[in-house]
């Protein structure tokens, strides 16, 4: 699919669809016109958010506590969960830039696994949700994942370290150099926006970046960054 073609994102179980013409403008957290819908209107993503709150957060607390290595918590506090709890506990009091470096390196050690049900990323959805899914943080740490899973893992870990949801966005776009969809995590600091990549780099994108922003989300909302017409599906 060429970059100049119009793409369609269908939000599952909602009455909305968006026609997206990708552009290369600088990413912004603050454009009210980019707002699309509450994140709850995408059930596949909302399920991951709910699982994090209901399962992963209590597990992190347990594995960060004094009884993490007790026999009763053995099934919960696996080596992966203990490593996650250690990273969060160690990183909570670091400066923001150090937190980003720590989380980026930790997550990027996981195995990259292409989503077998789709040749694209989370951009490509079907009404049955059969072409793509997001991974929970626990599942990602165990099995790895594809680019949106790397980005969402960084998102949830940084949330546990104290970053606000408003300052974190999983951004999906089209990489003209790679001719593929890709997801990155954008982090807003007081004086800049930084991007966490899968090669451990942390960068700022220039306006001429080859990455065309298409849409983004956090646990609360979804944004479309290309000023499409928002219409009711028929």
N, C-alpha and C positions, 0 to 999 in steps of 0.2 A: 504494500500500500504506500503510495507516494506521499511525501510530506504535504503537498499542496491539496490533496484530496480532503473532503469533508469527512470527519469521523463522528460517530454517534456513540454516546454513552447512555445506556439504559439503567436507571436506578431501579433496583428490584422492588417489586410490589408497591410502586408509587405511580402517580399519574404524570410524572415529569419525564421528559427526555430533553437532551441538549444537543444541538448541532454545533460542533466545535471546529472552527478554523484556527489552526495553531498559529501563534505569532511569536516573535522573538523579543518582546519587550521585557524590560527588567522586572523581576518578580517583586510583588508588593504584598504585604500582609494587610494593608489598610484600605483597599478599594471596596467600598460598600457595594458597588454595582456587581462585583464578582460573586457575591453571596448567592448560593443556589438553594440549599435546603438543610434541615437538621440532619446530623449523621444517622439518627435513628431511622431515617427513611431508606437507608441501605442496610437491609437485615444481615447480610453476610459480614459486613464490617461491624455492625452493632453487636453481633454475637461475639466477636473477638473482644470488643470493649467490655461486654458483660462478663465474659470468662476471666478477663484480667482482674476485674473488681471482685468477683465472687470467689475465684479460686487462686489466682496467682498472687494477689496482694496478701491474703492470709498466709499463703505458703512462704512468702518472703519474710513476713514477720516471724513466723515459726522458725525458719532457718537462720534468722539473724539473732535469735534469742539464746539464752543460756542452756536450753534443753535441745538444741539443734542436733546434737550427736547422740541423743538418748535412743534407746531401743524403740520406744513408742513412736518416735518421729522418723524412724529409719526409712519408711516407705515414702515419706514426703521429702525429706532432706537428702536427696540423691547428691552425688558429687556435682552434677550440673547446677542443681538448685543452691547448694552451698557456695559454689563459685559465684553465682549470680548475687546471692545475699552479701557475699564478701565485697564484690565490686560496688554494690550500692552503698553499703556501710562505709567503705573506704572512700568513696567518691563524694558523699554528701557534703563534706566540709571543704572540698577543694574549690578553687576559683572556677568560674564557668568554663573557661577555655580548657582547663585541665580535665574537667568533667567530660567535655566533648571528646577530647583525645582518648581518655580512658575507655569510654563507652564505644567509641568507634573501633578501637583496636580489639576490644573484647568481642563485639558482635561479628566483626569481619573475620575472626578465626573460624567461624562456623562454615559448614560446607554449603557451597552454592548448588542448588538443585532446581533445574528448570521445571516449571509447572507442566506436567505431562498432558494435562487436559487442554492446554492452549499454547499457541505459538506466540502469544502476546503476554502482557502483564495484566494487572487488575483493570486496565482500561477496557478489556474485552469481556463483556458480560452477556449472558443470555437470561431470559426470564426465568428459566429453571435453575439458574446458578450452576450449571454443569460445566462451564468452561474454565472457571477459575475460582479459587478460594484463598482467603487469608489464613495464615497460621497463627495459632496462639503462641505466646512467648515460650511456654514450656515445650510445645511441639517443635518450635524453631530451634531451641537449644539442643534438642535431642536429634533432630533429623536434618537441620539446615533448611534452606528455602530459596526462593528466588528474590529478585531485587525488592519487591514491595514488602516481603517478609523481613529482609534486612532492615529496611527503613522503619517498619512498624516496631521491630524489636528495639531499635535505638530510641524510638519515640517512647515506648513504655518504660524503658529503663531510666531515661532522663526524667520522665514524670516522677518516678520513684525517688529520684535525686533532688527533686524540688522545683524543676522547671514547670512553668504554668502551661496549660494546654494552649492558651492564646499565643504563646511564643514558639509553638512547635507545629509544623505542617509536613505531612507526607505529600510530596509533590510528584505527580505523574506527568510525564511528557514524552516527546519524540526526540530522539537523538539522531540528528541528521548525519553525523559521522559514522555511527554504528548502524544506521537504518533499522532502529528498533525502539520500542517503547522502553522507558526506564523510570524507576522511582528513586527518589533521593529524599533525605530528611533535611528540611530547612529549619534553622534555629535563629530566632530573633534575639539579639543582644541589644543593650541600650544604644550602641553606636553603629551596628552593622547587622547584616544577615549572613550567616555562615551555613555552608552545605557540607553534610557528612557523606563522603563517598565510600565505595566498597574497596578502594585500594588504600585505605587509611588516610587519605588526604582530607583536609578541611579547607574549603576554598570559598571565595566570593566570585560570583558570576558577573562577567561584564555584559553590557547590552548586546554584544555581538556573539554571545555564546551560541553554540550549535544546539543547545538544549531548548526545545520549544515547550513552554509550560502549557499544560492542558487543563488539569484540575488538581485540586489538593483537598486534604481533609485532616481533621484531628478527631478526638473522641466526641466532639460536640457538633461540628458543622462540616459542610462540604462547600467548596468554592469552585467556580469555573472562571478561569483567567483569560478567556478569549472573547468576552462580551457576546455570547451567542444569544439567539432568541430562545427564551424559555417558553415552552408551549405545553399544553395539556396533550398527552398522548390520546389517540383516538382508538 
